[in-house]
Amino acid sequence: MNAIIIFLIGIAALVIGYVTYGKWLADQWGVDPSRPTPSHTMEDGLDYCPAKAPVLMGHHFSSIAGAGPINGPIQAAVFGWVPVLLWVLIGGIFFGAVHDFGALFASIRHKGQSIGEVVADTMGGKAKRMFLVFAYLTLLLVVAAFASIVANTFMATFRADGSVDYAASASNASTAIISLLFIVLAILFGFFVYRKKASLLLSTILGIVGIVVIIAIGLNWHPLYLSNSTWMIILGIYILVASVTPVWILLQPRDYLSSFLLYFMMAVAAVGIVGASLMGQSHLDIPAFTGFKDTLYADNGFAQGTSLGYMFPALFVTIACGAISGFHSLVASGTTAKQINTEKDARPIAYGAMLVESALAVISLIAVGYVWSSFKTGQVITPTVVFATGISKMCAAIPFLKGSESVIFTMLVLAVSVFCLTSLDTATRLARYIFQEFFLESGQVWQEATGWRKIITNPVVATLITVVCGILLGMHGYANIWPLFGAANQLLAALGLLTVATWLGKIGKNNKMFLFPMAFMLVVTITSLVLTLKGKIVELSVQATGWAIAMSVLDVLLIILAVVLAIDGVRTLLAEHKEKSEAAA
């Protein structure tokens, strides 16, 4: 298969989906540009702060992206390019983008509060608290996994005698110092745009120049060679501070600027795909379909070492951010809804950003297909490295980029690392919102609470609890957390679809577009959680480790919470349908 054919089919389908289906959804739900948004009616300068559409698009896109749209398609490529492409396109247009758009719109109409408040509005306070517990547990897994990934990206390599291997650690040290300098650049950007009212266009141009400068500095000056545990502690301190500071200081400007790295990454990828095709070097060796069971990862000679199992449910859990991800609903209803300037921005920011992620997932599929021979033999297996290797080699096929392969490779790895960091502190801030909402009454702010509730819902205290739990979990390594996170994240997406469907039904709007995606994702993810639990039980029968016990308990808790919430949601939908039928009669 030729890479450019897959690329053009993917882009065309996504553009058509946005223009037609996205517009239809906005009309069905009654998106109203003249209606004031929470960023204006509840502006507080901390969490509620109006943002210009390009800035908020940058924040939202950077927060939901992370490494997901790269990791998922590359890992699931063992089933062939056809299943991956179909799920990315169908899932992105009819599942994920609908989920993200719906979650953002529902949150805007609920004072910018989380999707949990929408649950309370439709299914009651008990269901809300159960949903908040589920969401908080999932976010703890996000914080733990992404903190571990970022720390691994930053950490130094040590020799057997305890000394630092500077040659092997140079790339990680460069990524670390560039990431730290990026934070300083973002703070300066936010200060000048929001406090000095500098031109956004001029500030953006200077910001992009600043990115180039700090990359140059980081590649030539990288003095920090620290261990994984030291970076985990530093990251914990960083996300604690970043998650309680006003959004205009760091969150908005950093995510906005970092989005240009992703735009750059996708532009380079597009140039590589088109250029390699024109040079006659874009053939993909990846099979169209390999079978309903993964045999590649199951091969003992393959470095990854673990089978994904059967295509159902593995394909639909492994590919999350590129098709549908529950984490997106928490971002949309957590930070984005509090900053959106007008409802007309909801479609491009929520529905549009999801489809851009789907486009990145298509590019990731092409990247692994281009280096398939190295991937299937285990020579190149880490998803970020697979992505950077595939795209940089395609670029190198273009005559005027022939000598730039190593530079492009480094830039692509850096871009992915930056997005993991942005997702990390956004997830921490979201977890703080969820934690506070659990202990507060509907519509209440923490300053209005009394006694121990006021103490525990204080932003600093709530964040500190989250950070400590997340970092301690992350110390065990993301590889131990990721399998459970994947299923929990997709189950959260199913519950998000269910929640928005019940709310739209309550206010008399069309919710039929949610019903099949909701039912499908419930079946997929509960099946996956049950299979994960089965594996943990087998592990416990061999050796009852504390970690295996903890993960098994968490797995069971997630299944119970999901089943109970699903039953409450279906009952609510049936009751709404009955009321509508009686009213029509």
C-alpha positions as CSV (number, residue, x, y, z in Angstrom):
1,M,0.0,0.0,0.0
2,N,1.2,3.5,-0.8
3,A,1.4,5.9,2.1
4,I,0.0,8.9,0.3
5,I,-3.2,7.0,-0.5
6,I,-3.9,6.3,3.2
7,F,-3.0,9.9,4.0
8,L,-5.3,11.4,1.5
9,I,-8.2,9.1,2.3
10,G,-7.8,9.9,6.0
11,I,-7.6,13.7,5.6
12,A,-10.5,13.8,3.2
13,A,-12.7,11.8,5.5
14,L,-11.9,13.9,8.5
15,V,-12.5,17.2,6.7
16,I,-15.8,16.0,5.3
17,G,-16.8,14.8,8.8
18,Y,-16.1,18.2,10.4
19,V,-17.9,20.2,7.7
20,T,-21.0,18.1,7.6
21,Y,-21.5,16.0,10.7
22,G,-19.9,18.6,13.1
23,K,-22.2,21.3,11.8
24,W,-25.3,19.1,12.0
25,L,-24.5,18.3,15.6
26,A,-24.2,22.0,16.5
27,D,-27.6,22.7,14.8
28,Q,-29.2,19.7,16.6
29,W,-28.0,20.8,20.1
30,G,-28.8,24.5,19.7
31,V,-25.3,26.0,20.0
32,D,-25.9,29.7,20.6
33,P,-23.0,32.2,20.0
34,S,-25.0,35.0,21.6
35,R,-25.3,33.2,25.0
36,P,-22.7,34.3,27.6
37,T,-20.3,31.6,28.6
38,P,-19.0,30.8,32.1
39,S,-15.6,32.4,31.4
40,H,-17.5,35.8,31.4
41,T,-20.3,35.2,33.9
42,M,-18.0,33.6,36.5
43,E,-14.6,35.2,35.7
44,D,-12.3,34.9,38.7
45,G,-8.8,35.3,37.1
46,L,-7.8,31.9,38.4
47,D,-9.8,29.1,36.6
48,Y,-12.5,31.1,34.8
49,C,-10.7,33.3,32.3
50,P,-11.8,34.1,28.7
51,A,-9.3,33.0,26.1
52,K,-9.1,33.8,22.4
53,A,-10.0,30.9,20.2
54,P,-6.4,30.2,18.9
55,V,-5.0,30.2,22.4
56,L,-7.7,28.0,23.8
57,M,-7.4,25.6,20.8
58,G,-3.7,25.4,21.7
59,H,-4.4,24.6,25.3
60,H,-7.2,22.0,24.5
61,F,-5.2,20.3,21.7
62,S,-2.0,20.1,23.8
63,S,-3.8,18.8,26.8
64,I,-5.7,16.0,25.0
65,A,-2.9,15.0,22.7
66,G,-0.1,13.7,24.8
67,A,1.5,10.5,23.4
68,G,-1.9,8.8,22.9
69,P,-2.5,9.4,19.1
70,I,1.0,8.1,18.5
71,N,1.3,5.2,20.9
72,G,-2.1,3.6,20.2
73,P,-2.1,3.2,16.4
74,I,1.5,2.0,16.4
75,Q,0.9,-0.6,19.1
76,A,-2.4,-1.7,17.4
77,A,-0.7,-1.9,14.0
78,V,-0.1,-5.6,14.7
79,F,-3.7,-6.2,13.5
80,G,-2.9,-4.6,10.1
81,W,-3.5,-1.1,8.6
82,V,-7.1,-1.6,7.6
83,P,-8.6,-2.2,11.1
84,V,-6.5,0.7,12.5
85,L,-7.5,3.1,9.7
86,L,-11.2,2.2,9.9
87,W,-11.3,2.6,13.7
88,V,-9.5,5.9,13.7
89,L,-11.8,7.4,11.0
90,I,-15.1,6.0,12.2
91,G,-14.2,6.3,15.8
92,G,-12.9,9.9,15.4
93,I,-15.8,11.3,13.4
94,F,-18.8,9.4,15.0
95,F,-17.4,8.5,18.5
96,G,-14.6,10.7,19.8
97,A,-15.5,14.1,18.3
98,V,-19.1,13.7,19.3
99,H,-18.0,12.8,22.8
100,D,-15.7,15.7,23.1
101,F,-18.0,18.3,21.5
102,G,-20.9,17.0,23.7
103,A,-18.9,17.1,26.9
104,L,-17.7,20.7,26.3
105,F,-21.2,21.9,25.3
106,A,-22.9,20.3,28.3
107,S,-20.3,21.7,30.7
108,I,-20.7,25.2,29.2
109,R,-24.4,25.0,30.0
110,H,-23.5,23.9,33.6
111,K,-21.4,26.9,34.6
112,G,-18.2,25.3,33.3
113,Q,-18.3,22.5,35.9
114,S,-17.1,19.0,35.3
115,I,-19.1,16.3,33.6
116,G,-19.9,15.1,37.1
117,E,-22.2,18.1,37.6
118,V,-24.1,17.0,34.4
119,V,-24.5,13.6,36.0
120,A,-26.0,15.2,39.1
121,D,-28.4,17.2,36.9
122,T,-29.7,14.1,35.1
123,M,-29.2,11.1,37.4
124,G,-28.9,12.6,40.9
125,G,-26.3,13.3,43.6
126,K,-25.5,9.6,44.3
127,A,-24.7,8.9,40.6
128,K,-22.6,12.1,40.6
129,R,-20.5,11.0,43.5
130,M,-19.9,7.6,42.0
131,F,-18.9,9.2,38.7
132,L,-16.5,11.6,40.4
133,V,-14.8,8.6,42.2
134,F,-14.5,6.8,38.9
135,A,-13.1,9.9,37.2
136,Y,-10.7,10.7,40.0
137,L,-9.3,7.2,40.0
138,T,-8.8,7.4,36.3
139,L,-7.0,10.7,36.6
140,L,-4.7,9.3,39.3
141,L,-3.7,6.7,36.7
142,V,-3.1,9.4,34.1
143,V,-0.9,11.4,36.5
144,A,1.0,8.3,37.5
145,A,1.5,7.1,34.0
146,F,2.5,10.5,32.4
147,A,4.8,11.4,35.3
148,S,6.6,8.1,34.8
149,I,6.8,8.7,31.0
150,V,8.2,12.2,31.4
151,A,10.7,11.2,34.1
152,N,11.9,8.4,31.8
153,T,12.3,10.9,29.1
154,F,14.4,13.2,31.3
155,M,16.4,10.8,33.4
156,A,20.1,10.1,33.1
157,T,21.6,6.7,32.3
158,F,24.0,5.3,35.0
159,R,26.8,2.8,34.7
160,A,27.2,-0.2,37.0
161,D,29.6,1.8,39.2
162,G,27.0,4.5,39.8
163,S,28.6,7.1,37.5
164,V,26.6,8.9,34.8
165,D,27.0,7.8,31.2
166,Y,27.0,11.2,29.7
167,A,27.0,10.1,26.1
168,A,23.9,7.9,26.5
169,S,22.2,10.6,28.6
170,A,22.8,13.6,26.4
171,S,19.5,13.4,24.5
172,N,17.4,13.0,27.7
173,A,19.3,15.9,29.3
174,S,18.6,18.1,26.3
175,T,14.9,17.3,26.4
176,A,14.8,18.1,30.1
177,I,16.5,21.5,29.9
178,I,14.4,22.5,26.8
179,S,11.2,21.6,28.7
180,L,12.3,23.7,31.7
181,L,13.2,26.7,29.5
182,F,9.8,26.2,27.7
183,I,8.0,26.8,31.0
184,V,9.9,30.1,31.5
185,L,9.1,31.2,28.0
186,A,5.4,30.4,28.5
187,I,5.3,32.5,31.7
188,L,6.8,35.5,29.9
189,F,4.3,35.0,27.0
190,G,1.4,35.0,29.4
191,F,2.6,38.1,31.3
192,F,2.9,40.2,28.1
193,V,-0.3,39.0,26.5
194,Y,-2.6,39.1,29.5
195,R,-1.0,41.8,31.7
196,K,0.6,44.1,29.2
197,K,-2.0,43.5,26.5
198,A,0.6,42.8,23.9
199,S,-0.5,41.9,20.4
200,L,-1.3,38.2,20.1
201,L,0.2,38.0,16.6
202,L,3.4,39.7,17.6
203,S,3.7,37.7,20.8
204,T,3.1,34.5,18.9
205,I,5.9,35.3,16.4
206,L,8.3,36.1,19.2
207,G,7.2,33.0,21.0
208,I,8.0,30.8,18.1
209,V,11.4,32.5,17.7
210,G,11.8,31.8,21.5
211,I,11.1,28.1,21.0
212,V,13.8,27.9,18.3
213,V,16.2,29.7,20.6
214,I,15.6,27.4,23.6
215,I,15.9,24.3,21.5
216,A,19.3,25.5,20.2
217,I,20.3,26.2,23.8
218,G,19.1,22.8,25.0
219,L,20.9,20.9,22.3
220,N,24.2,22.5,23.2
221,W,23.8,23.1,27.0
222,H,22.2,20.4,29.1
223,P,23.8,20.3,32.6
224,L,21.0,18.3,34.4
225,Y,21.8,14.5,34.7
226,L,19.4,13.3,37.4
227,S,17.9,9.9,38.3
228,N,14.3,8.8,37.6
229,S,13.3,9.1,41.2
230,T,14.7,12.7,41.5
231,W,12.8,13.7,38.4
232,M,9.6,12.2,39.8
233,I,10.0,14.4,42.9
234,I,10.7,17.5,40.8
235,L,7.7,16.8,38.5
236,G,5.6,16.4,41.6
237,I,6.6,19.8,42.9
238,Y,6.1,21.3,39.4
239,I,2.6,20.0,38.9
240,L,1.6,21.0,42.4
241,V,2.6,24.6,41.7
242,A,1.3,24.6,38.1
243,S,-2.1,23.3,39.0
244,V,-2.9,26.0,41.5
245,T,-1.6,29.0,39.7
246,P,-4.0,31.1,37.5
247,V,-4.5,29.6,34.1
248,W,-3.2,32.8,32.3
249,I,0.2,32.5,34.0
250,L,1.2,29.1,32.7
251,L,-1.6,26.8,31.5
252,Q,-2.9,28.9,28.6
253,P,0.4,30.3,27.2
254,R,2.4,27.1,27.6
255,D,-0.2,24.9,25.9
256,Y,-0.7,27.5,23.2
257,L,3.0,27.7,22.4
258,S,3.5,23.9,22.7
259,S,0.7,23.4,20.1
260,F,3.0,25.0,17.5
261,L,5.4,22.1,18.1
262,L,2.6,19.7,17.2
263,Y,1.6,21.7,14.2
264,F,5.3,21.7,13.1
265,M,5.5,17.9,13.8
266,M,2.4,17.3,11.6
267,A,3.6,19.6,8.9
268,V,7.0,17.8,8.7
269,A,5.1,14.5,8.6
270,A,2.9,15.7,5.7
271,V,6.0,16.9,3.8
272,G,7.7,13.6,4.4
273,I,4.8,11.5,3.3
274,V,4.1,13.6,0.1
275,G,7.8,14.0,-0.7
276,A,8.7,10.3,-0.3
277,S,5.7,9.5,-2.5
278,L,6.9,11.8,-5.2
279,M,10.3,10.2,-5.0
280,G,8.7,6.7,-5.4
281,Q,9.7,5.7,-1.8
282,S,6.4,5.6,0.1
283,H,5.5,1.9,-0.1
284,L,4.3,0.5,3.2
285,D,5.2,-3.1,4.0
286,I,2.6,-3.4,6.7
287,P,-0.1,-6.1,5.9
288,A,-3.7,-4.9,5.4
289,F,-5.0,-7.4,8.0
290,T,-3.0,-9.9,10.0
291,G,-5.8,-11.8,11.8
292,F,-8.2,-11.5,14.7
293,K,-5.5,-12.4,17.3
294,D,-2.2,-10.7,17.8
295,T,0.6,-13.1,17.2
296,L,3.5,-10.6,16.7
297,Y,3.7,-9.4,20.4
298,A,3.2,-13.0,21.5
299,D,6.4,-14.1,19.7
300,N,9.0,-14.8,22.4
301,G,11.7,-13.4,20.2
302,F,9.9,-10.0,19.9
303,A,11.3,-7.4,22.4
304,Q,7.8,-6.1,23.4
305,G,7.1,-9.6,24.7
306,T,3.3,-9.3,25.5
307,S,0.4,-10.2,23.2
308,L,-2.5,-7.7,22.8
309,G,-4.8,-10.7,22.5
310,Y,-7.9,-10.6,20.3
311,M,-8.7,-7.6,18.1
312,F,-11.9,-7.3,20.1
313,P,-11.6,-5.6,22.6
314,A,-7.8,-4.8,22.2
315,L,-8.0,-2.6,19.1
316,F,-10.7,-0.3,20.6
317,V,-8.9,0.0,23.9
318,T,-5.3,0.4,22.6
319,I,-6.3,3.1,20.1
320,A,-7.8,5.7,22.4
321,C,-6.8,9.3,21.7
322,G,-6.9,8.8,18.0
323,A,-10.5,7.6,18.0
324,I,-12.1,8.3,21.4
325,S,-10.8,9.0,24.9
326,G,-12.6,9.5,28.2
327,F,-9.8,11.9,29.3
328,H,-10.9,14.3,26.7
329,S,-14.3,14.8,28.4
330,L,-12.5,15.8,31.6
331,V,-10.4,18.3,29.8
332,A,-13.3,19.7,27.9
333,S,-15.5,20.0,31.0
334,G,-12.6,20.8,33.3
335,T,-10.4,23.6,32.0
336,T,-11.6,24.3,28.4
337,A,-15.2,25.1,29.4
338,K,-14.0,27.6,32.0
339,Q,-12.0,29.5,29.3
340,I,-14.2,29.4,26.2
341,N,-15.1,32.9,25.0
342,T,-18.2,32.0,23.0
343,E,-20.2,28.9,22.2
344,K,-19.4,29.2,18.5
345,D,-15.8,28.2,19.4
346,A,-17.0,24.9,20.8
347,R,-17.1,23.0,17.5
348,P,-13.6,23.9,16.2
349,I,-12.0,23.5,19.6
350,A,-13.7,20.2,20.7
351,Y,-14.9,18.5,17.5
352,G,-12.1,19.9,15.4
353,A,-9.2,19.1,17.8
354,M,-10.4,15.5,18.1
355,L,-10.2,15.2,14.3
356,V,-6.7,16.7,14.2
357,E,-5.8,14.0,16.7
358,S,-7.3,11.4,14.4
359,A,-5.1,12.9,11.6
360,L,-2.1,12.4,13.8
361,A,-3.1,8.8,14.4
362,V,-3.3,8.2,10.6
363,I,0.2,9.7,10.3
364,S,1.4,7.4,13.1
365,L,0.0,4.4,11.2
366,I,1.9,5.5,8.1
367,A,5.1,5.9,10.2
368,V,5.0,2.4,11.6
369,G,4.1,1.0,8.2
370,Y,7.2,2.7,6.7
371,V,9.6,0.9,9.2
372,W,7.5,-2.2,9.5
373,S,10.4,-4.6,8.8
374,S,12.3,-3.1,11.8
375,F,9.2,-3.0,14.0
376,K,8.0,-6.5,13.5
377,T,11.5,-7.9,14.3
378,G,11.8,-5.8,17.5
379,Q,14.6,-3.6,16.3
380,V,12.5,-0.4,16.8
381,I,9.6,-0.9,19.2
382,T,9.1,2.2,21.4
383,P,6.2,4.1,19.8
384,T,7.8,7.5,20.0
385,V,11.0,6.2,18.4
386,V,9.0,4.3,15.8
387,F,7.1,7.5,14.9
388,A,10.2,9.7,14.8
389,T,12.2,7.0,12.8
390,G,9.5,6.5,10.2
391,I,8.8,10.2,9.6
392,S,12.5,11.2,9.6
393,K,13.3,8.5,7.1
394,M,10.5,9.5,4.8
395,C,11.8,13.1,5.0
396,A,15.4,11.9,4.2
397,A,14.0,10.4,0.9
398,I,13.5,14.0,-0.3
399,P,16.7,15.3,-1.9
400,F,16.9,18.7,-0.1
401,L,16.2,17.0,3.3
402,K,18.6,14.1,2.8
403,G,21.1,15.2,5.5
404,S,18.4,16.3,8.1
405,E,17.2,12.9,9.3
406,S,18.9,13.0,12.8
407,V,17.7,16.6,13.4
408,I,14.1,15.8,12.4
409,F,14.2,12.7,14.6
410,T,15.3,14.8,17.6
411,M,12.7,17.4,17.0
412,L,9.9,14.9,16.8
413,V,10.9,13.1,20.0
414,L,11.1,16.5,21.7
415,A,7.6,17.4,20.5
416,V,6.1,14.2,21.9
417,S,7.8,14.8,25.3
418,V,6.5,18.3,25.6
419,F,2.9,17.1,25.1
420,C,3.3,14.4,27.8
421,L,4.3,17.2,30.2
422,T,1.3,19.4,29.2
423,S,-1.1,16.5,29.7
424,L,0.4,15.8,33.1
425,D,-0.3,19.1,34.8
426,T,-3.6,19.5,33.0
427,A,-4.6,16.1,34.4
428,T,-3.5,17.2,37.9
429,R,-5.6,20.4,37.7
430,L,-8.6,18.3,36.5
431,A,-8.1,15.8,39.4
432,R,-8.2,18.8,41.8
433,Y,-11.5,20.0,40.3
434,I,-13.0,16.5,40.7
435,F,-11.7,16.1,44.2
436,Q,-13.2,19.4,45.2
437,E,-16.6,18.7,43.6
438,F,-16.9,15.4,45.4
439,F,-16.9,17.2,48.8
440,L,-18.8,20.3,47.9
441,E,-22.5,20.8,47.3
442,S,-23.8,21.4,43.8
443,G,-22.7,24.9,42.7
444,Q,-20.8,25.6,45.9
445,V,-17.2,26.9,45.8
446,W,-14.6,25.9,48.4
447,Q,-14.6,29.3,50.1
448,E,-18.3,28.7,51.0
449,A,-17.6,25.3,52.7
450,T,-17.1,25.0,56.5
451,G,-15.1,22.9,58.9
452,W,-13.0,20.1,57.5
453,R,-14.6,20.4,54.1
454,K,-13.2,23.8,53.6
455,I,-9.7,22.5,54.6
456,I,-9.7,19.5,52.3
457,T,-11.2,21.4,49.3
458,N,-8.6,24.1,49.5
459,P,-6.9,24.1,46.1
460,V,-3.5,23.6,47.5
461,V,-4.6,20.7,49.9
462,A,-6.7,19.0,47.2
463,T,-3.8,19.2,44.7
464,L,-1.2,18.0,47.3
465,I,-3.3,14.9,48.0
466,T,-3.6,14.2,44.3
467,V,0.1,14.8,43.6
468,V,1.3,12.5,46.4
469,C,-0.9,9.7,45.4
470,G,-0.2,10.0,41.7
471,I,3.6,10.3,42.1
472,L,3.7,7.3,44.5
473,L,1.8,5.2,41.9
474,G,4.1,6.5,39.1
475,M,7.1,5.3,41.0
476,H,6.1,1.7,39.9
477,G,6.5,2.6,36.2
478,Y,4.0,3.4,33.5
479,A,4.2,-0.1,32.0
480,N,2.5,-1.5,35.1
481,I,-0.2,1.2,35.0
482,W,-0.9,1.6,31.3
483,P,-3.0,-1.6,30.7
484,L,-5.5,-0.7,33.4
485,F,-5.5,3.0,32.5
486,G,-6.4,2.1,28.9
487,A,-9.6,0.3,29.8
488,A,-10.5,2.8,32.5
489,N,-10.0,5.7,30.1
490,Q,-12.3,4.1,27.5
491,L,-14.9,3.2,30.1
492,L,-14.9,6.8,31.1
493,A,-15.6,7.7,27.5
494,A,-18.6,5.4,27.5
495,L,-19.9,7.1,30.7
496,G,-19.3,10.5,29.2
497,L,-21.4,9.6,26.2
498,L,-24.1,8.2,28.5
499,T,-24.1,11.4,30.6
500,V,-24.4,13.8,27.7
501,A,-27.1,11.6,26.1
502,T,-29.2,11.7,29.3
503,W,-28.8,15.5,29.6
504,L,-29.8,16.2,26.0
505,G,-32.8,13.9,26.4
506,K,-33.8,15.9,29.5
507,I,-33.7,19.2,27.7
508,G,-35.6,17.8,24.7
509,K,-32.7,17.7,22.2
510,N,-31.7,14.9,19.8
511,N,-29.4,12.4,21.6
512,K,-29.7,9.4,19.3
513,M,-26.2,10.0,17.9
514,F,-24.8,9.0,21.4
515,L,-26.7,5.7,21.9
516,F,-24.7,3.2,19.7
517,P,-21.2,4.7,20.6
518,M,-22.2,4.5,24.2
519,A,-23.4,0.9,24.1
520,F,-20.4,-0.2,22.0
521,M,-17.8,1.4,24.3
522,L,-19.5,0.0,27.4
523,V,-19.3,-3.6,26.1
524,V,-15.7,-3.1,24.8
525,T,-14.3,-1.6,28.0
526,I,-16.1,-3.8,30.6
527,T,-14.9,-6.8,28.6
528,S,-11.3,-5.5,28.6
529,L,-11.4,-4.8,32.4
530,V,-12.7,-8.4,33.0
531,L,-9.9,-9.8,30.9
532,T,-7.4,-7.7,32.8
533,L,-8.8,-8.9,36.1
534,K,-8.6,-12.5,34.9
535,G,-4.9,-11.9,34.1
536,K,-4.3,-10.5,37.6
537,I,-6.0,-13.4,39.2
538,V,-3.6,-15.8,37.3
539,E,-0.7,-13.6,38.4
540,L,-1.9,-13.7,42.0
541,S,-2.2,-17.5,41.9
542,V,1.6,-17.7,41.1
543,Q,2.8,-14.9,43.4
544,A,0.6,-12.6,45.5
545,T,2.4,-9.3,45.3
546,G,1.1,-6.2,46.9
547,W,1.1,-4.4,43.5
548,A,-1.0,-7.2,41.8
549,I,-3.5,-7.1,44.7
550,A,-3.8,-3.3,44.5
551,M,-4.4,-3.4,40.8
552,S,-6.9,-6.2,41.1
553,V,-8.9,-4.2,43.8
554,L,-8.8,-1.1,41.6
555,D,-10.0,-3.1,38.6
556,V,-12.9,-4.6,40.5
557,L,-13.8,-1.1,41.9
558,L,-13.8,0.4,38.4
559,I,-16.1,-2.5,37.0
560,I,-18.6,-2.1,39.9
561,L,-18.7,1.7,39.5
562,A,-19.2,1.5,35.7
563,V,-21.9,-1.1,35.9
564,V,-23.9,0.8,38.5
565,L,-23.6,4.1,36.6
566,A,-24.5,2.4,33.4
567,I,-27.7,0.9,35.0
568,D,-28.6,4.4,36.4
569,G,-28.0,6.0,33.0
570,V,-30.1,3.5,31.0
571,R,-32.9,3.8,33.5
572,T,-32.8,7.6,33.1
573,L,-32.8,7.3,29.3
574,L,-35.8,4.9,29.4
575,A,-37.7,7.2,31.7
576,E,-37.0,10.2,29.5
577,H,-38.2,8.2,26.5
578,K,-41.4,7.1,28.3
579,E,-42.2,10.7,29.3
580,K,-41.7,11.9,25.8
581,S,-44.0,9.2,24.4
582,E,-46.7,10.0,27.0
583,A,-46.4,13.7,26.2
584,A,-46.7,12.9,22.4
585,A,-49.8,10.8,23.1
